[in-house]
Structures are given as C-alpha cells and as structure tokens.
C-alpha cells in the first residue's frame, strides 16, 4: 500500500503542491490509513484544510479506495 500511495503522491499531487512552493510526502501507509506530511509553503498555510479535503483526500481515495482514511501530520 505504501508504494501505491507514494506513486499516487508523486504522479498526481506533488506537481500541484510543489507549484505553490509546498511539498507532500507519505509518512506511513497501510490497508486502512495513509499518513501524509505537508511542508514548505503548505506548512501553516490557512488554505491547507481546503487543499486536503478538496484535492488530496479525493485523489488518494480514488487511487487507493474509498475506505482509506487520510491523515495529515
């Protein structure tokens, strides 16, 4: 699962996040949960909750399955 999560982040999410000066990485992943860490311009950004719920979570659920819980640290 971790490899699939990292591939999804690299292909779909990292280009978008890095375009705004941020960085996203997978901290851990299993069959039920993916933990990500946002840094760079994303760290402390007031728009972070909107980016998570409006973009990051839906992409990861689409690729990994609707049952996946996405947690940001």
Secondary structure as GFF3:
##gff-version 3
##sequence-region A 1 73
A	DSSP	alpha_helix	2	8	.	.	.	ID=ss1
A	DSSP	pi_helix	9	13	.	.	.	ID=ss2
A	DSSP	alpha_helix	14	19	.	.	.	ID=ss3
A	DSSP	beta_strand	22	29	.	.	.	ID=ss4
A	DSSP	beta_strand	33	40	.	.	.	ID=ss5
A	DSSP	alpha_helix	48	51	.	.	.	ID=ss6
A	DSSP	pi_helix	52	56	.	.	.	ID=ss7
A	DSSP	alpha_helix	57	64	.	.	.	ID=ss8
A	DSSP	beta_strand	69	72	.	.	.	ID=ss9
###
